[in-house]
Amino acid sequence: MVEISEREQELPDLEIEKLIEIAVEHPEIISLGPGEPDFDLHQDLVKHTKKIAHLVNHYAPAGGLKELRKALAKKLRKDNKIKTDPDNIVVTCGSQDALVLGAACCLDVSEQIILPNPGYMAFLSTFELFNANPRFVELKEEDGYATNPDLIKKVINKKKTKVLLINSPSNPTGNVMTKKILEEIADIVVDNDLYVFSDEAYEKILFDDAKHYSIGSFNGMQDYAVTFQTFSKSFAMCGHRLGYVVAPPELAEAIKKTHVLTTVCAPTISQLIGIKALKMGERHAKQMVKEYTRRRKLIVPRLNEMGISCPMPKGAFYAFGNVSDYDKSSKRFVLNMIKKAKVAAVPGIDFGTAGEGHVRFSFATDYKLIQKALDRMEPWLKKYKKR
C-alpha cells in the first residue's frame, strides 16, 4: 500500500475544518467561526465582472498583470508608505499562496522561522511543509497580546534563524502593533540579517484610534521586509483568491519563478476586478468597518458579562475570549457549545499552545445572528460545569 508522506502525516489536525463542515451541514447551528467578511461583493465590482467576462480565459503573467502591479505600487506608496517598483510585486492566489512561495524561497530544511503564539492557524503548517524549524514568541493576554521585542531576541539563533514573521492587525487576537514596537523589531531584523515576513491581511480593519504601520516603509527595511497583503478582507473578495507580496528584487524574482511551479498565476478575472477595486479606494472597506464596529460593541461586552474575559480588539474582526474559568480545554468547550447551545466558534488551541483556554469568536457575522448566538450561550454557560 502506498503511504502518505511523513511530512503530511505530521501536520496538525485543525478543529476549524470540522467546524466548517458542521456549520454547513447543520443550518440550525449559528457559526461565529468565519474568517471572511459576510458582505456581498460591491455592486460596482459585480457589474465590472459581467463586463469583462469574455476577456478572462487566458493565463496572466506569473508576476501578475502589469496594470495591476502598477496600481498596487501606487496604492502601497499612498496607503503604506512603501516605495517599490512594480517589478518587486508578485500577484498571487491570495496571501496564503504568497506565504507558501515566500517559505519555499527563503527557508531550507531545519532553518528557523520565528512565529507568534497564538497566531494564524496556517502559519505553522505552511512552514512545516518545507521542513523548516519554527520557534515561537508567546503573546500574553496580560500584555494585550502585544509582541515583546526582548522575547524575539531570546529565540534568535545566529546561525539558523532566517525569518521573523509578524501579523498586524492580528488573527486571532485583534492586536495592532505600535510604531515603537515595529521600530524595535526593524532594528532586530537588521542587526541579525533576517527577512521579516509582515502579514497585513487586515490592514484596513481598524477600530478606535488604532493605526496600521507597514514595517516595509521604515528606513533601511527595503532589503529585509517582505510584505503580504490581500484583497480578501478589504474588498470582501475571499473567493476571488487575489493577494500579493512585495519583496526585495532578488527575492521577488525567485517568488515569481516558483509561482510558475505552483499555481502558475492568480486568476485573470480576479486581477482585472482587482484593478477596478483599487480605483474604488476605501469606500467599501469603510462601510464594512462601520458595521464591524457596531458588532464589536455588541459581542465583546456580552462575552465579558458572561464570564469570558475578552479584551476589546483594535483590529481584524475577532474577539479572543478566555474560557478557562469554564474549561481548560478549548476544544472540549467548543464541542459542548455546538452540541448544547448550537453555536460554533474556533478553539484557541488551533492557534498554538498559548491559545489554549481561549476561543475565537468572529464578528464577521450578521448582527442579529451574533445577538441570537449570545442569547443561546448565556443560559448554557450558567449550567456549564468547570472542567
HUWOFEN-V829339 format. One record per pair of residues at least 4 apart in sequence whose C-alpha atoms are under 6 Angstrom apart, sorted by the first residue. I is the first residue (numbers start at 0). J is the second residue. D is the distance in whole Angstrom. If there is no record, write none. Layout:
BEGIN
i/j/d
I/J/D
I/J/D
END
This chain:
BEGIN
i/j/d
13/349/6
15/345/6
21/25/6
28/341/5
28/342/5
29/342/5
30/342/6
30/343/5
31/343/6
31/344/5
31/360/5
31/361/5
32/344/4
32/345/6
32/361/5
36/235/6
36/363/5
37/363/6
37/364/6
40/235/6
48/52/6
55/267/6
55/268/5
59/267/6
61/255/6
61/259/6
61/263/6
61/264/5
62/89/5
62/90/6
62/255/5
63/90/5
67/274/5
68/85/5
69/85/5
71/75/6
72/85/6
74/78/6
75/79/5
75/81/5
76/80/5
76/81/5
76/82/5
79/213/6
80/216/5
81/215/6
81/216/4
87/245/6
87/246/6
87/248/5
87/251/5
88/244/6
88/245/5
89/243/6
89/244/5
90/242/6
90/243/4
91/97/6
91/241/6
91/242/5
91/243/5
91/265/5
92/96/5
92/240/5
92/241/5
92/242/6
92/265/5
93/229/6
93/240/4
93/241/4
93/242/4
94/227/6
94/228/6
94/229/5
94/242/5
100/254/6
102/106/6
106/110/6
108/130/5
108/131/5
109/131/5
109/132/5
110/131/5
110/132/6
110/159/5
111/131/6
111/132/5
111/133/5
111/159/5
111/160/4
111/161/6
112/133/5
112/160/6
112/162/5
112/163/6
113/133/6
113/134/5
113/135/5
113/163/5
114/135/5
114/164/5
115/135/6
115/136/5
116/136/6
116/137/5
116/138/6
116/351/6
116/353/6
117/350/5
117/351/5
117/353/5
117/354/5
118/350/5
119/170/5
119/350/6
120/349/6
120/350/5
121/125/6
126/131/6
127/131/5
138/144/5
138/146/6
139/144/5
140/144/5
155/160/6
156/160/5
161/193/5
162/193/5
162/194/5
162/195/6
163/195/5
164/195/6
164/196/5
164/197/6
165/197/5
166/197/6
166/198/5
167/175/5
167/176/6
167/199/6
168/173/6
168/174/6
168/175/5
168/201/6
168/314/5
168/315/6
169/173/5
169/174/5
172/319/5
173/312/4
173/313/6
173/314/5
173/315/5
174/313/6
175/313/6
188/192/6
188/193/5
194/223/5
194/224/6
195/224/5
196/225/5
197/226/5
197/227/6
198/227/5
199/227/6
199/228/5
200/228/5
200/229/6
201/315/5
204/288/6
204/314/5
204/315/5
205/209/6
205/313/6
205/314/4
206/313/5
206/314/6
215/220/6
215/224/5
220/224/6
222/247/5
225/245/6
225/246/5
226/244/6
226/245/5
227/244/5
228/242/6
228/243/6
229/242/4
230/234/6
230/236/6
230/241/6
230/242/6
231/235/5
231/236/4
231/237/4
233/284/5
239/269/6
246/251/5
247/251/6
254/258/6
258/263/5
259/263/4
269/273/6
288/292/6
291/295/6
294/366/6
295/299/6
302/307/5
303/307/5
303/308/5
303/309/6
307/320/6
307/321/5
307/322/5
308/320/5
308/321/5
309/319/6
309/320/4
316/361/6
316/362/6
317/360/6
317/361/5
317/362/6
318/359/6
318/360/5
319/358/6
319/359/5
320/357/5
320/358/5
321/356/6
321/357/4
322/356/6
322/357/5
323/327/5
323/356/5
325/385/5
326/385/5
326/386/5
327/356/5
328/356/6
329/346/5
329/347/6
329/355/6
329/356/5
329/357/6
330/346/5
335/339/6
336/340/5
336/342/6
337/341/4
337/342/5
337/343/5
340/375/6
340/376/6
344/360/5
345/358/6
345/359/5
346/358/5
347/354/4
347/355/5
347/357/5
347/358/5
348/352/6
348/354/5
348/355/4
350/354/6
376/380/6
END
